[in-house]
Amino acid sequence: MKVTQSKIKEYLVERNLNESKIEKLIIENPTSKLEDKLERCPRCYSDKIRKNKVEWTNTDGGIGLEDEIAIADGISGKATYKNEVVCDVCDFWLEDPNGEKPVPFSKKILRGIWEFIIRI
């Protein structure tokens, strides 16, 4: 799967497509509803979806039966697992149970500027 991602990235470099151009194309792309009932990426419509079963560690602050069960399991020493769902084509995270999705560089810069403004 990593080989596929590297081939796609090489192709994007050959076509001179950077992140901003890709985002523009995605926005301009008419969103058609596909009738095949497959789980697809909402960003690129690929059905190449990777599901990783990960230990659910971000259980605090949630309200609901699922959160309460996970907290009780944690106290008793059992681990609760959830699916982390990622598109293999565009690397878009469909489900992120632990909040580990990588933050884009532009958002990191904006957060840094915002934190600087707040401190003043």
Biopython code that builds the backbone (N, CA, C, O; Angstrom):
import numpy as np
from Bio.PDB.StructureBuilder import StructureBuilder

atoms = [
    (1, "MET", "N", (0.818, -1.192, 0.000)),
    (1, "MET", "CA", (0.000, 0.000, 0.000)),
    (1, "MET", "C", (0.863, 1.257, 0.000)),
    (1, "MET", "O", (0.521, 2.257, -0.631)),
    (2, "LYS", "N", (1.981, 1.196, 0.713)),
    (2, "LYS", "CA", (2.897, 2.335, 0.703)),
    (2, "LYS", "C", (3.503, 2.509, -0.687)),
    (2, "LYS", "O", (3.798, 3.629, -1.106)),
    (3, "VAL", "N", (3.689, 1.384, -1.406)),
    (3, "VAL", "CA", (4.225, 1.455, -2.765)),
    (3, "VAL", "C", (3.254, 2.212, -3.662)),
    (3, "VAL", "O", (3.664, 3.037, -4.479)),
    (4, "THR", "N", (1.958, 1.923, -3.504)),
    (4, "THR", "CA", (0.934, 2.607, -4.294)),
    (4, "THR", "C", (0.943, 4.098, -4.003)),
    (4, "THR", "O", (0.876, 4.911, -4.925)),
    (5, "GLN", "N", (1.026, 4.463, -2.728)),
    (5, "GLN", "CA", (1.051, 5.883, -2.372)),
    (5, "GLN", "C", (2.277, 6.577, -2.959)),
    (5, "GLN", "O", (2.182, 7.710, -3.430)),
    (6, "SER", "N", (3.426, 5.905, -2.932)),
    (6, "SER", "CA", (4.634, 6.537, -3.480)),
    (6, "SER", "C", (4.523, 6.703, -4.996)),
    (6, "SER", "O", (4.982, 7.707, -5.539)),
    (7, "LYS", "N", (3.916, 5.727, -5.687)),
    (7, "LYS", "CA", (3.710, 5.856, -7.134)),
    (7, "LYS", "C", (2.772, 7.020, -7.448)),
    (7, "LYS", "O", (2.992, 7.770, -8.399)),
    (8, "ILE", "N", (1.731, 7.159, -6.643)),
    (8, "ILE", "CA", (0.786, 8.265, -6.850)),
    (8, "ILE", "C", (1.480, 9.600, -6.625)),
    (8, "ILE", "O", (1.277, 10.545, -7.386)),
    (9, "LYS", "N", (2.304, 9.680, -5.576)),
    (9, "LYS", "CA", (3.018, 10.931, -5.295)),
    (9, "LYS", "C", (4.000, 11.270, -6.415)),
    (9, "LYS", "O", (4.143, 12.438, -6.777)),
    (10, "GLU", "N", (4.681, 10.256, -6.970)),
    (10, "GLU", "CA", (5.582, 10.491, -8.100)),
    (10, "GLU", "C", (4.802, 11.009, -9.308)),
    (10, "GLU", "O", (5.255, 11.917, -10.005)),
    (11, "TYR", "N", (3.634, 10.427, -9.550)),
    (11, "TYR", "CA", (2.790, 10.859, -10.667)),
    (11, "TYR", "C", (2.350, 12.310, -10.484)),
    (11, "TYR", "O", (2.330, 13.085, -11.440)),
    (12, "LEU", "N", (1.997, 12.671, -9.252)),
    (12, "LEU", "CA", (1.575, 14.044, -8.982)),
    (12, "LEU", "C", (2.711, 15.031, -9.238)),
    (12, "LEU", "O", (2.485, 16.128, -9.748)),
    (13, "VAL", "N", (3.931, 14.636, -8.883)),
    (13, "VAL", "CA", (5.087, 15.499, -9.140)),
    (13, "VAL", "C", (5.294, 15.645, -10.646)),
    (13, "VAL", "O", (5.572, 16.741, -11.133)),
    (14, "GLU", "N", (5.158, 14.534, -11.389)),
    (14, "GLU", "CA", (5.305, 14.588, -12.850)),
    (14, "GLU", "C", (4.282, 15.529, -13.476)),
    (14, "GLU", "O", (4.599, 16.253, -14.420)),
    (15, "ARG", "N", (3.069, 15.523, -12.960)),
    (15, "ARG", "CA", (1.991, 16.356, -13.507)),
    (15, "ARG", "C", (2.000, 17.772, -12.944)),
    (15, "ARG", "O", (1.149, 18.588, -13.299)),
    (16, "ASN", "N", (2.959, 18.065, -12.068)),
    (16, "ASN", "CA", (3.090, 19.382, -11.445)),
    (16, "ASN", "C", (1.827, 19.751, -10.659)),
    (16, "ASN", "O", (1.318, 20.867, -10.763)),
    (17, "LEU", "N", (1.338, 18.798, -9.880)),
    (17, "LEU", "CA", (0.155, 19.030, -9.045)),
    (17, "LEU", "C", (0.593, 19.129, -7.588)),
    (17, "LEU", "O", (1.092, 18.160, -7.016)),
    (18, "ASN", "N", (0.406, 20.294, -6.996)),
    (18, "ASN", "CA", (0.697, 20.454, -5.578)),
    (18, "ASN", "C", (-0.615, 20.399, -4.796)),
    (18, "ASN", "O", (-1.685, 20.236, -5.381)),
    (19, "GLU", "N", (-0.528, 20.537, -3.477)),
    (19, "GLU", "CA", (-1.724, 20.391, -2.632)),
    (19, "GLU", "C", (-2.803, 21.414, -2.966)),
    (19, "GLU", "O", (-3.987, 21.077, -2.968)),
    (20, "SER", "N", (-2.417, 22.654, -3.247)),
    (20, "SER", "CA", (-3.430, 23.676, -3.536)),
    (20, "SER", "C", (-4.151, 23.390, -4.855)),
    (20, "SER", "O", (-5.359, 23.604, -4.959)),
    (21, "LYS", "N", (-3.419, 22.910, -5.860)),
    (21, "LYS", "CA", (-4.058, 22.563, -7.134)),
    (21, "LYS", "C", (-5.001, 21.373, -6.963)),
    (21, "LYS", "O", (-6.086, 21.340, -7.544)),
    (22, "ILE", "N", (-4.579, 20.408, -6.169)),
    (22, "ILE", "CA", (-5.424, 19.234, -5.919)),
    (22, "ILE", "C", (-6.694, 19.645, -5.189)),
    (22, "ILE", "O", (-7.785, 19.197, -5.541)),
    (23, "GLU", "N", (-6.560, 20.498, -4.172)),
    (23, "GLU", "CA", (-7.739, 20.975, -3.436)),
    (23, "GLU", "C", (-8.696, 21.716, -4.367)),
    (23, "GLU", "O", (-9.912, 21.558, -4.267)),
    (24, "LYS", "N", (-8.143, 22.526, -5.273)),
    (24, "LYS", "CA", (-8.980, 23.263, -6.224)),
    (24, "LYS", "C", (-9.737, 22.300, -7.136)),
    (24, "LYS", "O", (-10.921, 22.499, -7.407)),
    (25, "LEU", "N", (-9.055, 21.258, -7.609)),
    (25, "LEU", "CA", (-9.707, 20.260, -8.462)),
    (25, "LEU", "C", (-10.796, 19.504, -7.711)),
    (25, "LEU", "O", (-11.850, 19.201, -8.270)),
    (26, "ILE", "N", (-10.537, 19.203, -6.446)),
    (26, "ILE", "CA", (-11.531, 18.485, -5.640)),
    (26, "ILE", "C", (-12.775, 19.344, -5.453)),
    (26, "ILE", "O", (-13.897, 18.844, -5.533)),
    (27, "ILE", "N", (-12.576, 20.640, -5.202)),
    (27, "ILE", "CA", (-13.710, 21.549, -5.012)),
    (27, "ILE", "C", (-14.513, 21.688, -6.305)),
    (27, "ILE", "O", (-15.743, 21.727, -6.276)),
    (28, "GLU", "N", (-13.812, 21.761, -7.441)),
    (28, "GLU", "CA", (-14.491, 21.920, -8.727)),
    (28, "GLU", "C", (-15.171, 20.637, -9.203)),
    (28, "GLU", "O", (-16.091, 20.684, -10.019)),
    (29, "ASN", "N", (-14.718, 19.490, -8.692)),
    (29, "ASN", "CA", (-15.253, 18.203, -9.134)),
    (29, "ASN", "C", (-16.712, 18.061, -8.699)),
    (29, "ASN", "O", (-17.016, 18.188, -7.513)),
    (30, "PRO", "N", (-17.611, 17.801, -9.642)),
    (30, "PRO", "CA", (-19.009, 17.592, -9.236)),
    (30, "PRO", "C", (-19.126, 16.306, -8.425)),
    (30, "PRO", "O", (-18.626, 15.257, -8.831)),
    (31, "THR", "N", (-19.775, 16.395, -7.301)),
    (31, "THR", "CA", (-19.892, 15.236, -6.421)),
    (31, "THR", "C", (-21.053, 14.374, -6.870)),
    (31, "THR", "O", (-22.217, 14.695, -6.630)),
    (32, "SER", "N", (-20.724, 13.292, -7.516)),
    (32, "SER", "CA", (-21.762, 12.380, -7.987)),
    (32, "SER", "C", (-21.969, 11.279, -6.958)),
    (32, "SER", "O", (-21.033, 10.880, -6.265)),
    (33, "LYS", "N", (-23.170, 10.804, -6.865)),
    (33, "LYS", "CA", (-23.493, 9.696, -5.976)),
    (33, "LYS", "C", (-23.295, 8.400, -6.743)),
    (33, "LYS", "O", (-23.925, 8.177, -7.777)),
    (34, "LEU", "N", (-22.432, 7.561, -6.239)),
    (34, "LEU", "CA", (-22.192, 6.284, -6.887)),
    (34, "LEU", "C", (-23.165, 5.260, -6.324)),
    (34, "LEU", "O", (-23.470, 5.276, -5.132)),
    (35, "GLU", "N", (-23.646, 4.380, -7.170)),
    (35, "GLU", "CA", (-24.708, 3.446, -6.804)),
    (35, "GLU", "C", (-24.202, 2.064, -6.413)),
    (35, "GLU", "O", (-25.002, 1.132, -6.329)),
    (36, "ASP", "N", (-22.910, 1.896, -6.172)),
    (36, "ASP", "CA", (-22.393, 0.550, -5.958)),
    (36, "ASP", "C", (-22.356, 0.108, -4.494)),
    (36, "ASP", "O", (-21.936, -1.016, -4.218)),
    (37, "LYS", "N", (-22.769, 0.931, -3.567)),
    (37, "LYS", "CA", (-22.880, 0.602, -2.141)),
    (37, "LYS", "C", (-21.538, 0.284, -1.471)),
    (37, "LYS", "O", (-21.526, -0.267, -0.370)),
    (38, "LEU", "N", (-20.421, 0.613, -2.102)),
    (38, "LEU", "CA", (-19.122, 0.405, -1.485)),
    (38, "LEU", "C", (-18.796, 1.584, -0.572)),
    (38, "LEU", "O", (-19.256, 2.703, -0.799)),
    (39, "GLU", "N", (-18.003, 1.320, 0.455)),
    (39, "GLU", "CA", (-17.543, 2.423, 1.301)),
    (39, "GLU", "C", (-16.479, 3.180, 0.519)),
    (39, "GLU", "O", (-15.472, 2.604, 0.109)),
    (40, "ARG", "N", (-16.706, 4.466, 0.316)),
    (40, "ARG", "CA", (-15.811, 5.275, -0.499)),
    (40, "ARG", "C", (-15.320, 6.488, 0.276)),
    (40, "ARG", "O", (-15.952, 6.946, 1.228)),
    (41, "CYS", "N", (-14.190, 6.986, -0.157)),
    (41, "CYS", "CA", (-13.635, 8.211, 0.403)),
    (41, "CYS", "C", (-14.487, 9.386, -0.072)),
    (41, "CYS", "O", (-14.746, 9.501, -1.270)),
    (42, "PRO", "N", (-14.930, 10.257, 0.829)),
    (42, "PRO", "CA", (-15.739, 11.402, 0.406)),
    (42, "PRO", "C", (-14.929, 12.448, -0.356)),
    (42, "PRO", "O", (-15.494, 13.340, -0.988)),
    (43, "ARG", "N", (-13.623, 12.334, -0.293)),
    (43, "ARG", "CA", (-12.768, 13.321, -0.934)),
    (43, "ARG", "C", (-12.433, 12.950, -2.384)),
    (43, "ARG", "O", (-12.510, 13.797, -3.275)),
    (44, "CYS", "N", (-12.057, 11.671, -2.623)),
    (44, "CYS", "CA", (-11.627, 11.275, -3.972)),
    (44, "CYS", "C", (-12.478, 10.152, -4.565)),
    (44, "CYS", "O", (-12.243, 9.748, -5.704)),
    (45, "TYR", "N", (-13.448, 9.647, -3.831)),
    (45, "TYR", "CA", (-14.375, 8.588, -4.258)),
    (45, "TYR", "C", (-13.706, 7.236, -4.486)),
    (45, "TYR", "O", (-14.288, 6.366, -5.133)),
    (46, "SER", "N", (-12.512, 7.047, -3.974)),
    (46, "SER", "CA", (-11.847, 5.756, -4.103)),
    (46, "SER", "C", (-12.474, 4.757, -3.134)),
    (46, "SER", "O", (-12.936, 5.128, -2.056)),
    (47, "ASP", "N", (-12.483, 3.483, -3.535)),
    (47, "ASP", "CA", (-12.965, 2.447, -2.624)),
    (47, "ASP", "C", (-11.800, 1.715, -1.959)),
    (47, "ASP", "O", (-11.998, 0.690, -1.307)),
    (48, "LYS", "N", (-10.598, 2.235, -2.122)),
    (48, "LYS", "CA", (-9.417, 1.650, -1.487)),
    (48, "LYS", "C", (-9.285, 2.241, -0.086)),
    (48, "LYS", "O", (-8.545, 3.198, 0.141)),
    (49, "ILE", "N", (-10.018, 1.647, 0.836)),
    (49, "ILE", "CA", (-10.092, 2.137, 2.208)),
    (49, "ILE", "C", (-9.336, 1.172, 3.117)),
    (49, "ILE", "O", (-9.541, -0.040, 3.051)),
    (50, "ARG", "N", (-8.467, 1.711, 3.960)),
    (50, "ARG", "CA", (-7.695, 0.901, 4.906)),
    (50, "ARG", "C", (-8.303, 1.054, 6.295)),
    (50, "ARG", "O", (-8.521, 2.169, 6.768)),
    (51, "LYS", "N", (-8.575, -0.077, 6.941)),
    (51, "LYS", "CA", (-9.102, -0.056, 8.305)),
    (51, "LYS", "C", (-8.071, -0.691, 9.228)),
    (51, "LYS", "O", (-7.734, -1.867, 9.087)),
    (52, "ASN", "N", (-7.581, 0.091, 10.163)),
    (52, "ASN", "CA", (-6.638, -0.401, 11.159)),
    (52, "ASN", "C", (-7.356, -0.477, 12.495)),
    (52, "ASN", "O", (-7.962, 0.500, 12.935)),
    (53, "LYS", "N", (-7.290, -1.624, 13.136)),
    (53, "LYS", "CA", (-7.878, -1.759, 14.460)),
    (53, "LYS", "C", (-6.856, -1.225, 15.460)),
    (53, "LYS", "O", (-5.772, -1.788, 15.610)),
    (54, "VAL", "N", (-7.212, -0.130, 16.144)),
    (54, "VAL", "CA", (-6.297, 0.509, 17.089)),
    (54, "VAL", "C", (-6.926, 0.550, 18.474)),
    (54, "VAL", "O", (-8.148, 0.563, 18.625)),
    (55, "GLU", "N", (-6.062, 0.571, 19.477)),
    (55, "GLU", "CA", (-6.554, 0.689, 20.845)),
    (55, "GLU", "C", (-7.107, 2.096, 21.037)),
    (55, "GLU", "O", (-6.444, 3.084, 20.719)),
    (56, "TRP", "N", (-8.320, 2.175, 21.557)),
    (56, "TRP", "CA", (-8.980, 3.459, 21.761)),
    (56, "TRP", "C", (-8.489, 4.053, 23.069)),
    (56, "TRP", "O", (-8.822, 3.561, 24.147)),
    (57, "THR", "N", (-7.696, 5.112, 22.970)),
    (57, "THR", "CA", (-7.109, 5.728, 24.161)),
    (57, "THR", "C", (-7.750, 7.061, 24.514)),
    (57, "THR", "O", (-7.636, 7.518, 25.651)),
    (58, "ASN", "N", (-8.414, 7.685, 23.567)),
    (58, "ASN", "CA", (-9.007, 9.004, 23.786)),
    (58, "ASN", "C", (-10.464, 8.859, 24.241)),
    (58, "ASN", "O", (-11.382, 9.238, 23.514)),
    (59, "THR", "N", (-10.674, 8.313, 25.437)),
    (59, "THR", "CA", (-12.032, 8.039, 25.916)),
    (59, "THR", "C", (-12.547, 9.098, 26.878)),
    (59, "THR", "O", (-13.728, 9.087, 27.224)),
    (60, "ASP", "N", (-11.698, 10.003, 27.314)),
    (60, "ASP", "CA", (-12.148, 10.993, 28.295)),
    (60, "ASP", "C", (-12.956, 12.100, 27.629)),
    (60, "ASP", "O", (-12.694, 12.472, 26.486)),
    (61, "GLY", "N", (-13.914, 12.607, 28.337)),
    (61, "GLY", "CA", (-14.720, 13.720, 27.855)),
    (61, "GLY", "C", (-15.898, 13.327, 27.001)),
    (61, "GLY", "O", (-16.686, 14.187, 26.608)),
    (62, "GLY", "N", (-16.039, 12.056, 26.705)),
    (62, "GLY", "CA", (-17.154, 11.621, 25.878)),
    (62, "GLY", "C", (-18.374, 11.303, 26.716)),
    (62, "GLY", "O", (-18.258, 10.915, 27.878)),
    (63, "ILE", "N", (-19.538, 11.466, 26.126)),
    (63, "ILE", "CA", (-20.785, 11.159, 26.811)),
    (63, "ILE", "C", (-21.498, 10.096, 25.993)),
    (63, "ILE", "O", (-21.729, 10.265, 24.796)),
    (64, "GLY", "N", (-21.840, 9.013, 26.644)),
    (64, "GLY", "CA", (-22.562, 7.957, 25.949)),
    (64, "GLY", "C", (-22.176, 6.595, 26.477)),
    (64, "GLY", "O", (-21.182, 6.445, 27.187)),
    (65, "LEU", "N", (-22.966, 5.616, 26.126)),
    (65, "LEU", "CA", (-22.760, 4.259, 26.613)),
    (65, "LEU", "C", (-21.416, 3.704, 26.156)),
    (65, "LEU", "O", (-20.718, 3.057, 26.936)),
    (66, "GLU", "N", (-21.049, 3.949, 24.911)),
    (66, "GLU", "CA", (-19.787, 3.443, 24.382)),
    (66, "GLU", "C", (-18.599, 3.989, 25.178)),
    (66, "GLU", "O", (-17.654, 3.254, 25.466)),
    (67, "ASP", "N", (-18.645, 5.265, 25.529)),
    (67, "ASP", "CA", (-17.573, 5.874, 26.317)),
    (67, "ASP", "C", (-17.525, 5.303, 27.726)),
    (67, "ASP", "O", (-16.444, 5.047, 28.256)),
    (68, "GLU", "N", (-18.684, 5.103, 28.333)),
    (68, "GLU", "CA", (-18.729, 4.557, 29.692)),
    (68, "GLU", "C", (-18.181, 3.134, 29.731)),
    (68, "GLU", "O", (-17.462, 2.768, 30.661)),
    (69, "ILE", "N", (-18.518, 2.332, 28.722)),
    (69, "ILE", "CA", (-18.011, 0.958, 28.661)),
    (69, "ILE", "C", (-16.496, 0.967, 28.489)),
    (69, "ILE", "O", (-15.798, 0.174, 29.121)),
    (70, "ALA", "N", (-15.979, 1.860, 27.637)),
    (70, "ALA", "CA", (-14.537, 1.945, 27.417)),
    (70, "ALA", "C", (-13.812, 2.365, 28.688)),
    (70, "ALA", "O", (-12.733, 1.852, 28.983)),
    (71, "ILE", "N", (-14.393, 3.291, 29.442)),
    (71, "ILE", "CA", (-13.779, 3.726, 30.699)),
    (71, "ILE", "C", (-13.774, 2.582, 31.705)),
    (71, "ILE", "O", (-12.769, 2.353, 32.379)),
    (72, "ALA", "N", (-14.892, 1.860, 31.812)),
    (72, "ALA", "CA", (-14.971, 0.718, 32.733)),
    (72, "ALA", "C", (-13.979, -0.369, 32.329)),
    (72, "ALA", "O", (-13.337, -0.972, 33.189)),
    (73, "ASP", "N", (-13.851, -0.623, 31.033)),
    (73, "ASP", "CA", (-12.877, -1.610, 30.565)),
    (73, "ASP", "C", (-11.459, -1.166, 30.892)),
    (73, "ASP", "O", (-10.623, -1.987, 31.271)),
    (74, "GLY", "N", (-11.182, 0.127, 30.749)),
    (74, "GLY", "CA", (-9.859, 0.648, 31.068)),
    (74, "GLY", "C", (-9.513, 0.486, 32.530)),
    (74, "GLY", "O", (-8.371, 0.179, 32.874)),
    (75, "ILE", "N", (-10.498, 0.693, 33.398)),
    (75, "ILE", "CA", (-10.270, 0.527, 34.836)),
    (75, "ILE", "C", (-9.967, -0.929, 35.162)),
    (75, "ILE", "O", (-9.122, -1.219, 36.009)),
    (76, "SER", "N", (-10.661, -1.846, 34.484)),
    (76, "SER", "CA", (-10.453, -3.273, 34.757)),
    (76, "SER", "C", (-9.241, -3.833, 34.020)),
    (76, "SER", "O", (-8.901, -5.002, 34.205)),
    (77, "GLY", "N", (-8.584, -3.030, 33.192)),
    (77, "GLY", "CA", (-7.368, -3.468, 32.521)),
    (77, "GLY", "C", (-7.568, -3.992, 31.109)),
    (77, "GLY", "O", (-6.600, -4.390, 30.460)),
    (78, "LYS", "N", (-8.799, -4.001, 30.620)),
    (78, "LYS", "CA", (-9.050, -4.459, 29.253)),
    (78, "LYS", "C", (-8.951, -3.277, 28.292)),
    (78, "LYS", "O", (-9.254, -2.139, 28.649)),
    (79, "ALA", "N", (-8.528, -3.565, 27.090)),
    (79, "ALA", "CA", (-8.413, -2.522, 26.070)),
    (79, "ALA", "C", (-9.649, -2.531, 25.181)),
    (79, "ALA", "O", (-10.208, -3.588, 24.888)),
    (80, "THR", "N", (-10.067, -1.350, 24.758)),
    (80, "THR", "CA", (-11.163, -1.213, 23.806)),
    (80, "THR", "C", (-10.556, -0.841, 22.458)),
    (80, "THR", "O", (-9.691, 0.030, 22.373)),
    (81, "TYR", "N", (-11.019, -1.509, 21.414)),
    (81, "TYR", "CA", (-10.474, -1.268, 20.082)),
    (81, "TYR", "C", (-11.526, -0.645, 19.180)),
    (81, "TYR", "O", (-12.711, -0.968, 19.259)),
    (82, "LYS", "N", (-11.063, 0.255, 18.323)),
    (82, "LYS", "CA", (-11.922, 0.889, 17.326)),
    (82, "LYS", "C", (-11.181, 0.904, 15.998)),
    (82, "LYS", "O", (-9.964, 0.723, 15.947)),
    (83, "ASN", "N", (-11.927, 1.121, 14.930)),
    (83, "ASN", "CA", (-11.322, 1.182, 13.604)),
    (83, "ASN", "C", (-10.867, 2.595, 13.278)),
    (83, "ASN", "O", (-11.602, 3.566, 13.463)),
    (84, "GLU", "N", (-9.644, 2.684, 12.790)),
    (84, "GLU", "CA", (-9.104, 3.916, 12.237)),
    (84, "GLU", "C", (-9.208, 3.734, 10.722)),
    (84, "GLU", "O", (-8.573, 2.837, 10.168)),
    (85, "VAL", "N", (-9.991, 4.564, 10.050)),
    (85, "VAL", "CA", (-10.290, 4.367, 8.633)),
    (85, "VAL", "C", (-9.621, 5.471, 7.818)),
    (85, "VAL", "O", (-9.874, 6.657, 8.026)),
    (86, "VAL", "N", (-8.751, 5.050, 6.875)),
    (86, "VAL", "CA", (-7.958, 5.989, 6.086)),
    (86, "VAL", "C", (-8.043, 5.592, 4.611)),
    (86, "VAL", "O", (-8.000, 4.408, 4.277)),
    (87, "CYS", "N", (-8.163, 6.582, 3.743)),
    (87, "CYS", "CA", (-8.152, 6.334, 2.297)),
    (87, "CYS", "C", (-6.708, 6.083, 1.859)),
    (87, "CYS", "O", (-5.813, 6.861, 2.188)),
    (88, "ASP", "N", (-6.482, 4.994, 1.115)),
    (88, "ASP", "CA", (-5.132, 4.678, 0.645)),
    (88, "ASP", "C", (-4.696, 5.545, -0.528)),
    (88, "ASP", "O", (-3.500, 5.639, -0.805)),
    (89, "VAL", "N", (-5.621, 6.170, -1.213)),
    (89, "VAL", "CA", (-5.271, 6.958, -2.391)),
    (89, "VAL", "C", (-4.870, 8.377, -2.003)),
    (89, "VAL", "O", (-3.779, 8.830, -2.348)),
    (90, "CYS", "N", (-5.744, 9.081, -1.288)),
    (90, "CYS", "CA", (-5.462, 10.492, -0.977)),
    (90, "CYS", "C", (-5.069, 10.710, 0.482)),
    (90, "CYS", "O", (-4.816, 11.844, 0.887)),
    (91, "ASP", "N", (-5.013, 9.644, 1.274)),
    (91, "ASP", "CA", (-4.588, 9.704, 2.682)),
    (91, "ASP", "C", (-5.545, 10.516, 3.554)),
    (91, "ASP", "O", (-5.135, 11.066, 4.576)),
    (92, "PHE", "N", (-6.813, 10.594, 3.159)),
    (92, "PHE", "CA", (-7.836, 11.290, 3.940)),
    (92, "PHE", "C", (-8.304, 10.370, 5.067)),
    (92, "PHE", "O", (-8.540, 9.184, 4.837)),
    (93, "TRP", "N", (-8.439, 10.899, 6.269)),
    (93, "TRP", "CA", (-8.864, 10.102, 7.425)),
    (93, "TRP", "C", (-10.379, 10.191, 7.547)),
    (93, "TRP", "O", (-10.918, 11.265, 7.815)),
    (94, "LEU", "N", (-11.072, 9.067, 7.352)),
    (94, "LEU", "CA", (-12.523, 9.024, 7.455)),
    (94, "LEU", "C", (-12.961, 8.905, 8.909)),
    (94, "LEU", "O", (-13.931, 9.542, 9.320)),
    (95, "GLU", "N", (-12.250, 8.090, 9.690)),
    (95, "GLU", "CA", (-12.535, 7.934, 11.118)),
    (95, "GLU", "C", (-11.217, 7.982, 11.871)),
    (95, "GLU", "O", (-10.239, 7.344, 11.481)),
    (96, "ASP", "N", (-11.205, 8.746, 12.952)),
    (96, "ASP", "CA", (-10.002, 8.923, 13.753)),
    (96, "ASP", "C", (-10.388, 8.850, 15.225)),
    (96, "ASP", "O", (-10.617, 9.889, 15.844)),
    (97, "PRO", "N", (-10.466, 7.646, 15.807)),
    (97, "PRO", "CA", (-10.972, 7.517, 17.171)),
    (97, "PRO", "C", (-10.100, 8.179, 18.233)),
    (97, "PRO", "O", (-10.612, 8.580, 19.278)),
    (98, "ASN", "N", (-8.801, 8.304, 17.992)),
    (98, "ASN", "CA", (-7.906, 8.868, 19.000)),
    (98, "ASN", "C", (-7.470, 10.296, 18.701)),
    (98, "ASN", "O", (-6.648, 10.847, 19.433)),
    (99, "GLY", "N", (-7.989, 10.900, 17.662)),
    (99, "GLY", "CA", (-7.616, 12.273, 17.330)),
    (99, "GLY", "C", (-6.166, 12.405, 16.916)),
    (99, "GLY", "O", (-5.518, 13.396, 17.255)),
    (100, "GLU", "N", (-5.636, 11.421, 16.184)),
    (100, "GLU", "CA", (-4.234, 11.427, 15.785)),
    (100, "GLU", "C", (-4.023, 11.871, 14.345)),
    (100, "GLU", "O", (-2.911, 11.775, 13.825)),
    (101, "LYS", "N", (-5.059, 12.349, 13.705)),
    (101, "LYS", "CA", (-4.957, 12.771, 12.309)),
    (101, "LYS", "C", (-3.884, 13.849, 12.179)),
    (101, "LYS", "O", (-3.878, 14.807, 12.951)),
    (102, "PRO", "N", (-2.971, 13.705, 11.206)),
    (102, "PRO", "CA", (-1.939, 14.723, 11.042)),
    (102, "PRO", "C", (-2.538, 16.082, 10.674)),
    (102, "PRO", "O", (-3.465, 16.168, 9.868)),
    (103, "VAL", "N", (-1.999, 17.128, 11.271)),
    (103, "VAL", "CA", (-2.486, 18.485, 11.019)),
    (103, "VAL", "C", (-1.680, 19.078, 9.865)),
    (103, "VAL", "O", (-0.450, 19.024, 9.892)),
    (104, "PRO", "N", (-2.343, 19.646, 8.848)),
    (104, "PRO", "CA", (-1.619, 20.260, 7.728)),
    (104, "PRO", "C", (-0.722, 21.408, 8.199)),
    (104, "PRO", "O", (-1.008, 22.070, 9.197)),
    (105, "PHE", "N", (0.362, 21.627, 7.461)),
    (105, "PHE", "CA", (1.337, 22.651, 7.814)),
    (105, "PHE", "C", (0.702, 24.033, 7.897)),
    (105, "PHE", "O", (1.048, 24.821, 8.777)),
    (106, "SER", "N", (-0.229, 24.335, 6.986)),
    (106, "SER", "CA", (-0.862, 25.659, 6.988)),
    (106, "SER", "C", (-1.675, 25.877, 8.263)),
    (106, "SER", "O", (-1.695, 26.984, 8.801)),
    (107, "LYS", "N", (-2.340, 24.835, 8.749)),
    (107, "LYS", "CA", (-3.104, 24.974, 9.991)),
    (107, "LYS", "C", (-2.183, 25.146, 11.187)),
    (107, "LYS", "O", (-2.514, 25.865, 12.129)),
    (108, "LYS", "N", (-1.018, 24.484, 11.155)),
    (108, "LYS", "CA", (-0.051, 24.657, 12.239)),
    (108, "LYS", "C", (0.402, 26.113, 12.314)),
    (108, "LYS", "O", (0.519, 26.681, 13.399)),
    (109, "ILE", "N", (0.654, 26.707, 11.154)),
    (109, "ILE", "CA", (1.085, 28.110, 11.115)),
    (109, "ILE", "C", (-0.021, 29.015, 11.647)),
    (109, "ILE", "O", (0.241, 29.903, 12.458)),
    (110, "LEU", "N", (-1.255, 28.795, 11.196)),
    (110, "LEU", "CA", (-2.373, 29.626, 11.655)),
    (110, "LEU", "C", (-2.597, 29.485, 13.157)),
    (110, "LEU", "O", (-2.880, 30.471, 13.837)),
    (111, "ARG", "N", (-2.472, 28.269, 13.676)),
    (111, "ARG", "CA", (-2.612, 28.076, 15.125)),
    (111, "ARG", "C", (-1.523, 28.814, 15.882)),
    (111, "ARG", "O", (-1.783, 29.413, 16.925)),
    (112, "GLY", "N", (-0.290, 28.771, 15.353)),
    (112, "GLY", "CA", (0.815, 29.481, 15.990)),
    (112, "GLY", "C", (0.579, 30.980, 16.017)),
    (112, "GLY", "O", (0.835, 31.634, 17.027)),
    (113, "ILE", "N", (0.093, 31.525, 14.915)),
    (113, "ILE", "CA", (-0.217, 32.960, 14.854)),
    (113, "ILE", "C", (-1.330, 33.293, 15.834)),
    (113, "ILE", "O", (-1.254, 34.294, 16.548)),
    (114, "TRP", "N", (-2.366, 32.457, 15.872)),
    (114, "TRP", "CA", (-3.498, 32.696, 16.773)),
    (114, "TRP", "C", (-3.054, 32.660, 18.236)),
    (114, "TRP", "O", (-3.459, 33.513, 19.026)),
    (115, "GLU", "N", (-2.226, 31.678, 18.601)),
    (115, "GLU", "CA", (-1.733, 31.593, 19.977)),
    (115, "GLU", "C", (-0.873, 32.803, 20.322)),
    (115, "GLU", "O", (-0.914, 33.284, 21.455)),
    (116, "PHE", "N", (-0.089, 33.303, 19.357)),
    (116, "PHE", "CA", (0.726, 34.488, 19.583)),
    (116, "PHE", "C", (-0.159, 35.704, 19.836)),
    (116, "PHE", "O", (0.125, 36.508, 20.724)),
    (117, "ILE", "N", (-1.237, 35.839, 19.050)),
    (117, "ILE", "CA", (-2.162, 36.970, 19.211)),
    (117, "ILE", "C", (-2.854, 36.905, 20.567)),
    (117, "ILE", "O", (-3.028, 37.931, 21.223)),
    (118, "ILE", "N", (-3.245, 35.725, 20.985)),
    (118, "ILE", "CA", (-3.939, 35.570, 22.268)),
    (118, "ILE", "C", (-3.035, 35.972, 23.426)),
    (118, "ILE", "O", (-3.505, 36.557, 24.403)),
    (119, "ARG", "N", (-1.738, 35.664, 23.328)),
    (119, "ARG", "CA", (-0.806, 35.994, 24.414)),
    (119, "ARG", "C", (-0.593, 37.493, 24.568)),
    (119, "ARG", "O", (-0.219, 37.950, 25.648)),
    (120, "ILE", "N", (-0.822, 38.265, 23.516)),
    (120, "ILE", "CA", (-0.569, 39.720, 23.568)),
    (120, "ILE", "C", (-1.574, 40.414, 24.407)),
    (120, "ILE", "O", (-1.513, 41.634, 24.559)),
]
sb = StructureBuilder()
sb.init_structure("model")
sb.init_model(0)
sb.init_chain("A")
sb.init_seg("    ")
for serial, (resi, resn, name, xyz) in enumerate(atoms, 1):
    if name == "N":
        sb.init_residue(resn, " ", resi, " ")
    sb.init_atom(name, np.array(xyz, "f"), 0.0, 1.0, " ", f" {name:<3s}", serial, name[0])
structure = sb.get_structure()
